[in-house]
Amino acid sequence: GQTYQTGADPWQLFAAWAVLGIPFALAAAWAPIWALLLLVANLAVGLHFGDTPGLGWLFSPSGIVISLVVLDVAAAALAEGAITRGFDDRYRMVPRTAGLVALGAATFGMLYFIFAGDGPGRREPALALAWLGVMAGAYFAWRVARRDLLMLSATALSGIVIISAGLAWMLGDRAGPAGLLIAAVIVGLSAWAAHWIRRLGQSPDAEEERA
């Protein structure tokens, strides 16, 4: 309705709502509001780059993924810093929201890199670099700097998805007959990831933030 009345593009409305909500979030200092604003900002970014075709790489699917990754990695870093300085986010809603969106976008981008690319023979190295960077940053942020089993589980899941997808791509037409092999790899990696997360959770010196 607002799009029809104002003539604005949908992304502009979401961007305006995100900006107008910042003073309320600052005044309330309530983590769920910041998490909601972050989701609205992500919608604005996704709609903006998705609705503006023909303007080069930045407005391709690869550009959308990179934009979302940059936004949410920055938001996660700022949220972690705010929590360190005393911001009350006992359930870690903001960094977890940002981290999950960044991991999701990077994983989708890596799948796009593996199977499609931006056209025949065009695979953007930035997508692979973004996924590797997010994975490395997630491990450092939530394994080394601050233990967070939820985010480590999401990181492990992303790794399992990409490894399985890469194996399926390498097998090509043989992926069907080799389905049992791919399934075995998925089961094995999932078992390893579950054991790793469980061991971290039972570590006597763990200071993880539990879900």
C-alpha positions as CSV (number, residue, x, y, z in Angstrom):
1,G,0.0,0.0,0.0
2,Q,2.7,2.5,0.9
3,T,4.5,1.5,-2.4
4,Y,1.4,2.5,-4.4
5,Q,0.7,5.7,-2.4
6,T,4.3,7.0,-2.3
7,G,5.7,5.7,-5.5
8,A,8.7,4.5,-3.6
9,D,10.4,1.2,-4.3
10,P,10.0,-1.5,-1.6
11,W,13.6,-1.4,-0.7
12,Q,13.4,2.4,0.1
13,L,10.5,1.8,2.5
14,F,12.4,-0.9,4.3
15,A,15.5,1.3,4.5
16,A,13.4,4.2,5.8
17,W,11.8,2.0,8.4
18,A,15.3,0.8,9.5
19,V,16.7,4.3,9.8
20,L,13.6,5.7,11.6
21,G,13.7,2.8,14.0
22,I,17.2,3.6,15.2
23,P,16.3,6.3,17.7
24,F,13.7,4.1,19.2
25,A,16.2,1.2,19.5
26,L,18.7,3.5,21.1
27,A,16.2,4.8,23.6
28,A,14.9,1.4,24.5
29,A,18.3,-0.3,24.5
30,W,16.4,-3.6,24.0
31,A,18.1,-6.4,22.0
32,P,15.0,-7.7,20.2
33,I,14.4,-4.3,18.6
34,W,18.0,-4.2,17.3
35,A,17.6,-7.7,15.9
36,L,14.3,-6.7,14.2
37,L,16.0,-3.6,12.7
38,L,18.8,-5.7,11.4
39,L,16.4,-8.0,9.6
40,V,14.6,-5.0,8.1
41,A,18.0,-3.6,7.0
42,N,18.8,-6.9,5.4
43,L,15.5,-6.9,3.5
44,A,16.3,-3.4,2.3
45,V,19.7,-4.4,1.0
46,G,18.4,-7.6,-0.6
47,L,15.5,-5.8,-2.3
48,H,17.7,-2.9,-3.5
49,F,20.2,-5.1,-5.2
50,G,17.7,-7.6,-6.4
51,D,15.4,-4.9,-8.0
52,T,18.1,-3.0,-9.8
53,P,19.1,-5.2,-12.8
54,G,21.6,-4.3,-15.5
55,L,24.0,-2.2,-13.4
56,G,27.0,-4.5,-13.4
57,W,28.4,-7.1,-11.0
58,L,27.3,-5.4,-7.8
59,F,23.7,-5.9,-8.8
60,S,24.2,-9.6,-9.8
61,P,23.3,-12.5,-7.4
62,S,27.0,-12.4,-6.4
63,G,26.8,-8.8,-5.5
64,I,23.7,-9.3,-3.4
65,V,25.5,-12.1,-1.4
66,I,28.6,-10.0,-0.8
67,S,26.5,-7.0,0.3
68,L,24.6,-9.1,2.8
69,V,27.8,-10.7,4.1
70,V,29.5,-7.3,4.6
71,L,26.4,-5.8,6.4
72,D,25.9,-8.7,8.7
73,V,29.6,-9.4,9.5
74,A,29.9,-5.7,10.5
75,A,26.7,-5.9,12.5
76,A,27.9,-9.0,14.3
77,A,31.2,-7.4,15.2
78,L,29.5,-4.3,16.5
79,A,27.1,-6.3,18.5
80,E,29.8,-8.4,20.1
81,G,31.7,-5.2,20.9
82,A,28.5,-3.7,22.5
83,I,28.0,-6.8,24.6
84,T,31.6,-6.6,25.8
85,R,31.0,-3.0,26.8
86,G,27.9,-3.9,28.8
87,F,25.0,-3.9,26.4
88,D,22.3,-6.2,27.9
89,D,21.8,-9.0,25.3
90,R,21.7,-12.0,27.6
91,Y,20.4,-14.3,24.9
92,R,22.8,-12.8,22.3
93,M,20.0,-12.2,19.9
94,V,21.7,-9.5,17.8
95,P,25.1,-11.1,17.1
96,R,23.4,-14.5,16.6
97,T,20.9,-12.9,14.1
98,A,23.7,-11.2,12.3
99,G,25.9,-14.3,12.3
100,L,23.2,-16.6,11.1
101,V,22.3,-14.3,8.2
102,A,25.9,-13.9,7.3
103,L,26.5,-17.6,7.4
104,G,23.3,-18.2,5.4
105,A,24.2,-15.7,2.7
106,A,27.8,-16.9,2.5
107,T,26.7,-20.5,2.2
108,F,24.2,-19.7,-0.5
109,G,26.9,-17.7,-2.3
110,M,29.3,-20.6,-2.2
111,L,26.6,-23.0,-3.5
112,Y,26.0,-20.5,-6.3
113,F,29.7,-20.4,-7.0
114,I,29.9,-24.2,-7.1
115,F,26.9,-25.0,-9.3
116,A,26.2,-21.9,-11.4
117,G,28.1,-18.7,-11.2
118,D,27.0,-15.5,-12.9
119,G,26.9,-17.2,-16.3
120,P,28.6,-19.8,-18.4
121,G,32.2,-20.1,-17.2
122,R,31.8,-17.1,-14.9
123,R,32.4,-18.0,-11.2
124,E,33.2,-15.0,-9.0
125,P,36.1,-15.8,-6.7
126,A,34.7,-13.2,-4.3
127,L,32.0,-15.7,-3.3
128,A,34.5,-18.4,-2.4
129,L,36.6,-15.8,-0.5
130,A,33.5,-14.5,1.3
131,W,32.5,-18.0,2.5
132,L,36.0,-18.8,3.6
133,G,36.3,-15.4,5.4
134,V,32.9,-15.9,7.2
135,M,33.9,-19.4,8.2
136,A,37.3,-18.3,9.6
137,G,35.7,-15.3,11.3
138,A,33.0,-17.4,12.8
139,Y,35.5,-19.9,14.2
140,F,37.6,-17.1,15.7
141,A,34.7,-15.1,17.1
142,W,32.7,-18.0,18.6
143,R,35.4,-20.6,19.4
144,V,38.4,-18.5,20.3
145,A,37.2,-15.1,21.4
146,R,33.8,-16.1,22.9
147,R,32.4,-19.7,23.1
148,D,29.0,-19.9,21.4
149,L,27.8,-23.4,20.7
150,L,24.8,-22.3,18.7
151,M,26.9,-20.4,16.2
152,L,29.5,-23.1,16.1
153,S,26.8,-25.6,15.2
154,A,25.6,-23.3,12.4
155,T,29.2,-22.9,11.2
156,A,29.7,-26.7,11.1
157,L,26.4,-27.1,9.3
158,S,27.6,-24.6,6.6
159,G,30.8,-26.6,6.2
160,I,28.9,-29.9,5.8
161,V,26.6,-28.4,3.2
162,I,29.4,-27.0,1.1
163,I,31.6,-30.1,1.3
164,S,28.7,-32.3,0.3
165,A,27.8,-30.0,-2.5
166,G,31.4,-29.8,-3.7
167,L,31.5,-33.6,-3.7
168,A,28.3,-33.8,-5.7
169,W,29.6,-31.3,-8.2
170,M,32.8,-33.2,-8.7
171,L,31.0,-36.5,-9.3
172,G,28.8,-34.8,-11.9
173,D,26.6,-37.3,-13.7
174,R,27.9,-40.0,-11.4
175,A,26.3,-38.3,-8.3
176,G,23.3,-40.5,-8.6
177,P,25.1,-43.8,-8.4
178,A,27.4,-42.3,-5.8
179,G,24.6,-41.1,-3.7
180,L,25.5,-43.6,-0.9
181,L,29.0,-42.2,-0.8
182,I,27.6,-38.6,-0.4
183,A,25.2,-39.8,2.2
184,A,28.0,-41.5,4.1
185,V,30.1,-38.3,4.0
186,I,27.2,-36.3,5.3
187,V,26.5,-38.8,8.1
188,G,30.2,-38.9,9.0
189,L,30.7,-35.2,9.1
190,S,27.5,-34.7,11.1
191,A,28.6,-37.2,13.6
192,W,32.0,-35.6,13.9
193,A,30.4,-32.1,14.3
194,A,28.0,-33.4,17.0
195,H,30.9,-34.9,18.9
196,W,33.0,-31.7,18.6
197,I,30.1,-29.5,19.8
198,R,29.4,-31.9,22.7
199,R,33.0,-32.0,23.7
200,L,33.1,-28.2,23.7
201,G,30.0,-28.1,25.8
202,Q,31.4,-30.5,28.4
203,S,34.8,-28.7,28.6
204,P,35.4,-27.7,32.2
205,D,36.9,-24.3,31.2
206,A,34.1,-23.5,28.7
207,E,32.5,-20.1,29.0
208,E,30.0,-20.5,26.3
209,E,26.8,-18.6,25.9
210,R,24.2,-21.2,25.6
211,A,21.1,-21.0,23.5
